[in-house]
Amino acid sequence: MSRRLPLFAVCVLLFATLLSGCREPLREAPITLKGPIFGTYYQVILAEPMRRDEVADIEAGILDELEAVDASMSTYREASELSTFNRSPIGEWQPLSPELMQVLELSQQVSRASNGAFDITVGGLVNLWSFGPEARPESVPPNNQLEERLAQIGPDKVELDTQAGRARRLSDVYVDLSAVAKGFGVDQVADYLEAEGIENFLVDIGGELVLRGHRDADAMPWRVGVEVPNEHRQVAQYVLALSNLAVATSGDYRNYFEENGQRYSHTIDPRTGRPVEHALASVTLLSDSAAAADAWATALSVLGPQAALNTARREGLAVLTLERDGEGWVSQVSPAFAERVGDAALDKLGIPRPGQGPVQDSVQDAVPDNKET
């Protein structure tokens, strides 16, 4: 005969089970999730306490978002959607995912607005200068190879049919989205977290950021460090208090090589086929979209100090530039940047307002890097 529990005992057991579920251990805020991705790192900071099982689910969702972007836009994965497109027959339309089409369309918009300073077909030149997946030795390529690849590239060498969701290469170009895909990945993760009902977080992929809400229980804004253009040590010249926006920085002081005493930056000017030689060392851009901020920061880094600020004014971009000046550098901001952060913040940081002229800084004035805290 089966034994039956009294109704009271069943209720007690059920209540105990529910209570046990409610006592799922909490992880206190901030919760940091991080790991390698896209040849760099990702870091997500959640500013709210969560149950451990919830954190595990959120982390799995983040990794799914990152994997989807990598599988679509990586140039280091032979089977990625982008690598497949780069091998497609010239002149033949290829159906592409909505995500890849979105990034290609944004890239062409930035290319047109920057007069060709941003060009996703520059990948062949990036490889030739030893900064791409071809793993070439670090050396200056011969002029004939430079001229050959320069003649092949151009934003008009990739044609988009946005209505049909397809694209085609019009010459043997190598499309490289490394200057926009990280930002797009940040946007995708941020959209996922918001869809999950999370309101206070920071997403960081290789220095490209999205900030939402606040960073602690006191509702303090996130703090973002703008690094000194110094290849020897990481320190922040400015620490900005920001929230509910995206941040991207492009600089030429980390990835470069030297040959015969000449320094060659990884920032390639697609209009000349050569590394930039101007004094602009760093561009930090604030935007509503990390993908747009990523692309525009690269474009402005190519343009150089004055052209970058002129373009920022024309396009309404929120930009902070650091330009080399002897042993130090000068800082300038666009009107949109000043409007985003406010005059009080500029005065506190010692950043000149637009029209007041640049301010000269030195390494000794910098503060320890505190980018995400």
N, C-alpha and C positions, 0 to 999 in steps of 0.2 A: 504493500500500500504506500502511496506517496504521502509525504508529510507536508502540510500546508502551514505557512506562517500566519499568525494572527494578523488581522487588518492593522492593528496598532503597530506591530513590528514591521510590516511592509512600509508603512508611512515613515517610520523612523529611519529605515534603511534608505528610502528614497530621499529624504531630507539630508541625510548624511552624504549621499552621493552628490547632490546638488551643491551642498556646502563645500565639499572637497573641490568641485569644479570652480567655485568662486574663489577658492584660496590658491588658485594657480599662481606660482611665484611671479612677482613683478620684477621687471628690470627697471631700475631707476634711470631717469634722464640725467645727462644726455646718453643716448644709445648710439654707438658708432659701429657702422658696418663698412668693411673695406676689403679690398683685394685687387689683383691685377686685371687690367682690361685694356684693349686697344694699344698694347705696347707701353702703357703707362699704368696709372692706378685709378681706382674709383674710391670715393669715400662718401658715405651718407650719414649724416648726423640727425637723429630724431630727438626733438626737444620735449618729448612727452613720455612718461612712464607707460610701459606696455607689458602685457603678459608674455611670458617666454614663448609660448606657442604662437602668439600673434607676431612676435619678432621673427620667428623662423619662417612664417608664411610670407611676411613682408620681404625678407631677404631673398627668398626664393623668387618672388615676383620681380624684384630688382634685377636679379641675375637673368631672368627670362627676357626682360627688356633690353639689357645690355647685349645678350647673346643675339637677339634679333637684329640689332643695329650692326654688330660685328659681322654676322653672317651675310648681311646685305651690302655693307660699305667698306669692308676691309680690303686693302690691297695686298695683304700678307697671306690671305687665304685663297688658294687657287680656285676653290669651289664657291667663293662668295658671288653674290649677284653682280657686284661691280667688276670683279675679275672676269667673270663670264662675258659681261658687256664689253670689256676691253679686248677680248679675243674675238668679238663678233665680226662678221664680214663687213667691210666698208660699204656704206650706202644702204644696208639692209636694216629695216625697222626691227627693234627688239621690244617686246612687252616688258614693262618694269613695274615693280611694286609701287603703290601710292607713296610710301615713305621715301624710296629712292627718287621718284619723280619730284617730290616736294623739295628735296635737298638740291637736286639739279636745277630746278626752277629758281630757288633762292640764290644759288650760286651765279646763275646768269644775270639775275637782277643786280646783284652786287657788282658783277663784272662790268655791266653797262654803266652803272652809276659812278664807278671808280675809273672809268676810261681805260679799262683793261688791266688795272693794277691787281685785280683778283681774277685768277684764271685756273679752273679746275683741270685744264689740259696741260698744265705746266709739269705734270708728273714725270714726263720723259726727261725734262731738264733737271728736275730734282734728283732723279736717279743718276743722271750723268755727273752731277756735282757731288755724288757720294752720300746723299741724304735720304735716299729712298730704299725700297726693298731689294734692289738689285745687288746690294752689298758690295759695291765697287770700292776699291782702295781710295783713301782720301787724297785726291790729287786734282789739279786743274786740268779739265779736259781739253783736247786739241781744238783749235778754232774751227776746223772744218766740221767736226762733230757737233759743236755748238750751233753753227750756222744751219746744219742739216736739221737738227731737232727744232730749232727756233722757227724754221720755215714750216714745220709740220703743225705747230700748235696754234691755238687761238680759240676764244669762246665760240666763234662761229663754226668751229669744226665739229660741234655736237648740236644736232637739231632735235628739238623737243616737240612732241605732239601731245600737249597736256590733255586734250579732250579724249584722245584714244589711250592715254597712259603708256606711251611708247617713245623711244628715242633711237637715234642712229648716229654713228660716227661717219663723218664725211671725209676723214683722212685717218691715217694710222696713228691716232692720238691715244695717249695713256691717261685716262681720267683718274685723278687723285683727289679724294675728298677729305684728306687729313686735316685741312684747315677749316672744316665745317662739321665733320661727322661727330667729333667729340661734343661740340655744342648741341648738336641734334640729340645725341645720346643723353645728355643732361636734361634736355627738355622732355624726352620720353619718360625718363625716370621720375621727373617732377610731376608730370601728368598722371603717371601711375599712382604715386603717393597721394595726390589730391583726390583721385578717384576712390582711393581706399579710405578717405575721410581724415587723412592726416593733414594738419594745418600748419605745424611748426617744424621746419626741417631745412637742412642744407644738403645740396647735392654737388659734388665736386668730382670732375673727371679731368685729371691732368691740369688742374688750375682753372678750368672753365666751370663756372658756378651758377646755380640757381638758389636763391634764398627766399624762404617763405615764413611769414609770421615772425616769431621771436625765438631767442636762443635759450631762455630759461624761464623759471616760474615768475620772475620779476618783470616779464615782458620786455626785456632788453633786446635791442636790435642785434643782428649778427655783426661781427667785426671782421673786416676783410683787409688784409695787408697788401699794399702795393710795393713790390720789391724794388730795392736799389738795383740798377743795371750793373751788377758786379758778378763776374763769373766765378769768383773765388769763395764767396760766402753768401748765405741767404739771410738778408736782413730786410726789414720793411721800412721804406721811407715814410709812408703814410698808412695809417690804420683808419679805414672808413667804417662808420656805423651805418649799415644798410639793411633793407628788408624789402621783400616782394619785388624783386627784380633779378635779372641775370647779369653776370660779370664775366668778361673775358679779357685776358691780357696776352699780347703778343710781344715778344722781345727777341733780340738777336744775340743775347749775351750768354746763352747756355749751350746752344748747339752750333758749333762752328769747327773749322779746322784751319791750320796754318801751314803755309808752304813758302819757303824762301823768305821768311819774315813777314809775309802778307797774310792777313786774317780774312777768311772767307766765311760769311754768315750763311746759315741755312735758309734765310729769307731770299728767295730768288725773284727777281723782277721779271715777270713773263714778257715784258715789252723789250727787254734787252737780252734775256737769257742768262744773265749774270747775277751773282749775289749783290745785294744793295750795298752802297758805299757811303751813304749819308750818315749824319750824326744822330738820327732818331734811334734811341735804344729801346724804348718801351712805349706801348700804347695800351691803356686800360679803357674799356668801353662798357658802359651801363646800358642795358636794354631790357625790353620785355621778353625777348627771345634769346636763349643762349646760342642757338645756331646762327642767328643774324649777328650777334655780338662777336662770335668766333670768326665769321667770315670777314666782317668789317674791320676787326682788329688787325687781321692779316693784310687786308687791302691798304689800310692806313700806314702800316709798317713799311710797305713797299713805297708809298708815295713820298715819304720824307716829312720833315718837321712842319714846314709852312704849308705845303700842299695838303698834308693830313688835316691840319686845323681848318684850312679853307674849305675842304670837302666836308668836314664835320659840321661847320656852320651851314653850308648849303643844304646838307641832307638832314639837319636837325639831330645829329648824333651826339650823345653824351660821352665826351672823350677827355682823358687826362694823358698828357704826353710827358715823357722824360727824355731830354735831349742831352747828349754828351757835350761838355764844355770844359776842355782842359782836364783837370783831375776830378772835376765834379760834373754836374749836369744842371739843366734848367727845367723847371716845371711850368706847364701851361694847361689850361682847361678851355673847353668850348662853352658857349652860353648854355647849351642843353645840360652839360655836366653840372654847371653852377646851379641851374634850376633844380636838378635832381637832388643834390646834396644840401643845398641851402647856403646862404651867405655866412651864417653863423658857423657852420661846419668848416667852410673854407678858411675863415679867419682863425679858427681854433687850430687848424692844421698848418697854417701859414702858407696856404696855396693862394696865389694871386687870382683875383677875379678877372674875367675876360676884359681886355682893354687896359688892364693895369700893367701889362708887361710881364715877362717871365721872372721867376725867382730862382736864384742860384743856390744850389745845395752841394753838400759834400758827403762823402761816406761817413765821416765822423758824426754827422748830424743824425744818421739813421738810427732806427730802433730795432730791437730783435724781431725777426719775422714771426708773426702771429696770425697767419692767413685765415684760419678757420675758427678761431676762438675769440 
